[in-house]
């Protein structure tokens, strides 16, 4: 039953996330919010909803390791697994915004998370507010930059204009389905994960940074692989880094404001957080050495291999 809970939970999170994205974008159009702002904020928040619900449900239930493991593991999976596999299928071009804004912000938040956890081994409500404020500043800079450049291709690709014609009734139904599926999915996933951890004799943290993290990254992985196989523009590096920024700043920030997140397993500070910072940091040399502005197949293989090592060490440690 534990496996069924996890499988159904992940499925509901995927379905709920999709409906929430659709309803959020449609509602934004109804409120006359610009397409650019929708792409940079609404879509990003909506796609982080599964991670947010899982982390919040886990924290409220007293399983803080799942809250932290979910975010840290997802950030590692986004770079090591999603980016790595996508680059293996189709080389990934890098835009200049990578090293001018997105990468530095991701590194600052990653290192800040380490010091927050190390200082008191807890993310307090005050620190949660600080993380959210950092996200607001980042979004303000991002929107200002996008307006100066008069929009970006990424925003045009992400936002489906047909949703602007969606009826109010359909938006409400989508919101109800999305919210209900996310709530039920997060509850089943956390319940199944905790039970599996007990059955296998491992901590909730191990299940969170491996199984749950990969599960919540499946939508991004599937979309990236399909796009790469079709020889279309796959997922951009900026998009993945943006996801990591939202995971730390919004998911952990909002969760901590509602329910402070404690560090239960010491391995979070001695192993997991360093892997997350390492995967984030290695992107800079990979982006410029030896061939600049491209992450090709060899570098993709390196990332996937590093991710496999992380999984092996985490499970066996």
C-alpha positions in Angstrom: 0.0 0.0 0.0 2.9 2.4 0.7 4.0 2.2 -3.0 0.4 2.8 -4.1 0.1 5.8 -1.8 3.4 7.2 -3.2 2.3 6.5 -6.8 -1.2 7.9 -6.5 0.2 10.9 -4.5 2.8 11.7 -7.3 0.1 11.3 -10.0 -2.3 13.7 -8.1 0.5 16.2 -7.7 1.2 16.2 -11.5 -2.5 16.5 -12.3 -3.2 19.1 -9.7 -0.1 21.1 -10.7 -1.3 21.1 -14.3 -4.8 22.3 -13.5 -3.4 24.9 -11.1 -1.1 26.3 -13.8 -4.0 26.5 -16.3 -6.4 28.1 -13.9 -3.8 30.6 -12.6 -2.8 31.7 -16.1 -6.5 31.9 -17.3 -7.4 34.0 -14.1 -4.4 36.2 -14.7 -5.6 37.0 -18.3 -9.1 37.8 -16.8 -7.5 40.2 -14.5 -5.6 41.9 -17.4 -2.2 41.0 -16.2 0.4 41.2 -18.9 1.6 38.1 -20.6 5.2 38.8 -19.6 4.4 39.1 -15.9 2.3 35.9 -16.1 5.2 34.0 -17.5 7.7 35.3 -15.0 5.6 35.1 -11.8 2.3 33.3 -12.1 3.6 30.3 -14.0 6.6 30.0 -11.8 4.6 30.1 -8.6 2.0 27.6 -9.9 4.7 25.1 -11.0 6.2 25.2 -7.5 2.8 24.3 -6.0 3.5 20.5 -5.7 6.8 21.1 -3.9 5.1 23.7 -1.6 2.2 21.4 -0.7 4.5 18.5 0.0 6.8 20.5 2.2 4.0 22.2 4.0 2.1 19.0 4.7 5.3 17.4 5.9 6.2 20.3 8.2 2.8 20.4 9.7 2.8 16.7 10.3 6.1 16.9 12.1 8.4 15.6 9.4 10.7 18.5 8.8 13.3 16.3 7.1 10.8 15.7 4.3 10.3 19.5 3.9 14.0 20.2 3.6 14.8 17.0 1.7 12.1 17.7 -0.9 13.5 21.1 -1.8 17.2 20.2 -1.5 16.7 17.0 -3.4 14.6 18.7 -6.1 17.2 21.3 -6.7 19.9 18.6 -7.1 17.6 16.6 -9.4 16.8 19.7 -11.5 20.5 20.1 -12.4 22.0 16.6 -12.1 19.0 14.7 -13.6 16.8 17.0 -15.6 19.5 19.2 -17.1 21.9 16.3 -17.5 19.5 14.1 -19.4 18.3 17.0 -21.6 21.8 17.9 -22.5 22.6 14.3 -23.5 19.6 14.3 -25.8 20.2 17.7 -27.3 23.0 20.3 -26.5 21.7 23.2 -24.4 22.5 26.8 -25.3 23.1 29.3 -22.5 22.0 32.9 -22.5 24.0 35.8 -20.9 21.3 36.2 -18.2 22.7 33.0 -16.8 25.8 34.5 -15.2 24.5 38.1 -14.9 21.4 37.4 -12.7 20.0 33.8 -12.4 23.2 31.9 -11.4 24.4 34.5 -8.8 20.9 34.6 -7.2 20.7 30.8 -7.0 24.2 30.7 -5.4 23.4 33.4 -2.9 20.1 31.6 -1.9 21.8 28.2 -1.7 24.7 29.5 0.5 22.2 31.6 2.6 20.1 28.5 3.2 23.2 26.7 4.5 24.0 29.5 7.0 20.4 29.8 8.1 20.3 26.1 8.9 23.7 26.0 10.5 23.1 29.0 12.7 20.1 27.6 14.5 19.3 24.3 12.8 15.8 25.7 12.0 14.2 28.0 9.5 12.2 30.4 11.6 9.2 32.5 10.6 11.5 35.6 10.4 13.9 33.8 8.1 11.0 32.6 6.0 9.9 36.2 5.6 13.5 37.1 4.6 13.6 34.4 2.0 10.3 35.6 0.5 11.6 39.2 0.4 14.7 38.1 -1.5 12.3 36.4 -4.0 10.3 39.6 -4.4 13.5 41.6 -5.1 14.6 39.0 -7.6 11.3 39.1 -9.4 11.3 42.9 -9.5 14.7 42.8 -11.2 13.6 40.1 -13.5 10.4 41.9 -14.6 12.2 45.2 -15.0 14.9 43.5 -17.1 12.3 41.7 -19.3 10.4 45.0 -19.9 13.6 46.7 -21.0 14.2 43.8 -23.4 10.5 44.0 -24.4 9.7 40.4 -23.4 11.6 37.2 -24.0 11.1 34.1 -26.2 10.8 32.0 -23.0 7.8 33.9 -21.8 6.1 33.6 -25.2 6.6 29.8 -25.3 5.4 29.3 -21.7 2.1 31.1 -21.7 -0.8 29.7 -23.7 -2.8 32.6 -25.1 -5.8 30.4 -25.7 -6.4 30.3 -22.0 -7.3 34.0 -22.2 -10.7 32.9 -23.6 -11.4 30.5 -20.7 -14.8 31.0 -18.9 -15.0 31.9 -15.3 -16.9 28.7 -14.5 -14.1 26.6 -16.0 -11.5 28.6 -14.1 -13.3 27.9 -10.8 -13.6 24.1 -11.7 -9.9 24.0 -12.6 -8.9 25.7 -9.3 -11.0 23.3 -7.3 -9.6 20.2 -9.1 -6.1 21.5 -8.9 -6.2 22.5 -5.2 -8.0 19.3 -4.2 -5.6 17.1 -6.2 -2.5 18.9 -4.7 -3.8 18.5 -1.2 -4.7 14.9 -1.5 -1.6 14.1 -3.4 0.7 15.7 -0.8 -1.0 13.9 2.0 -0.8 10.5 0.4 2.8 11.1 -0.7 4.0 12.1 2.7 2.1 9.2 4.4 3.5 6.7 1.9 7.0 8.1 2.1 7.1 8.0 5.9 5.8 4.4 5.9 8.3 3.4 3.3 11.2 4.9 5.3 10.1 2.9 8.3 9.8 -0.3 6.3 13.3 0.0 4.8 14.8 1.2 8.0 16.0 4.5 6.6 15.2 8.1 7.6 12.5 10.2 6.0 15.3 12.4 4.8 16.7 9.6 2.5 13.2 9.0 1.0 12.7 12.8 0.5 16.0 13.6 -1.2 15.7 10.6 -3.5 12.2 9.3 -4.3 10.1 12.4 -3.5 12.6 14.8 -5.1 12.7 12.8 -8.3 8.9 12.4 -8.3 8.3 16.2 -8.0 10.8 16.8 -10.8 9.1 14.3 -13.2 7.0 17.0 -14.9 10.1 19.1 -15.8 12.0 16.0 -16.9 9.2 14.7 -19.1 8.7 18.1 -20.7 12.4 18.5 -21.3 12.9 15.0 -22.8 9.9 15.4 -25.1 11.0 18.8 -26.3 14.6 17.5 -26.9 13.4 14.4 -28.8 11.4 16.6 -31.1 14.5 18.8 -31.7 12.6 21.8 -30.4 14.0 24.2 -27.9 14.3 22.2 -24.8 14.1 23.5 -21.3 16.3 26.5 -20.8 19.0 26.7 -18.2 17.5 29.9 -16.9 14.2 28.1 -16.4 15.7 25.3 -14.3 17.7 27.8 -12.2 14.5 29.8 -11.7 12.8 26.7 -10.4 15.7 26.2 -7.9 15.4 29.8 -6.8 11.6 29.4 -6.3 12.1 26.2 -4.4 14.3 27.8 -1.8 12.7 31.2 -1.5 9.0 30.5 -2.0 8.6 26.8 -0.9 10.8 27.0 2.2 9.9 30.6 2.8 6.2 30.1 2.8 6.4 26.8 4.7 8.6 28.3 7.4 6.2 31.2 7.9 3.3 28.8 8.5 5.4 26.2 10.3 9.1 26.7 11.2 11.3 23.9 9.7 13.8 22.2 12.0 16.8 20.1 11.0 16.3 16.6 12.3 18.9 14.6 10.5 22.5 16.0 10.8 23.2 14.6 7.2 21.2 17.5 5.9 24.0 19.8 7.0 26.9 17.4 6.5 25.9 15.9 3.1 22.8 17.1 1.3 23.3 20.9 1.4 26.8 20.6 0.1 25.7 18.5 -2.8 23.1 21.1 -3.6 25.7 23.9 -3.5 28.1 21.8 -5.5 25.7 21.1 -8.3 24.8 24.8 -8.4 28.5 25.9 -8.4 29.7 23.5 -11.0 27.4 25.1 -13.6 29.6 28.1 -14.0 32.7 26.3 -15.2 30.6 23.9 -17.2 29.0 26.9 -19.0 32.4 28.3 -20.1 34.9 25.5 -20.2 36.1 24.5 -22.7 33.3 25.7 -25.1 31.4 28.7 -24.0 27.6 29.1 -23.8 26.7 25.5 -24.3 26.2 22.4 -22.2 26.6 19.4 -24.5 26.4 15.6 -24.3 29.7 15.1 -22.4 28.8 17.6 -19.8 25.3 16.1 -19.6 26.8 12.6 -18.9 29.0 14.2 -16.2 26.0 15.7 -14.5 24.0 12.5 -14.6 27.0 10.5 -13.3 27.5 12.9 -10.5 23.8 12.6 -9.6 24.1 8.8 -9.6 27.0 9.2 -7.1 24.9 11.4 -4.9 22.0 8.9 -4.8 24.4 6.1 -4.1 26.1 7.9 -1.2 22.8 9.1 0.2 21.3 5.7 0.3 24.4 3.8 1.5 25.5 6.4 4.1 
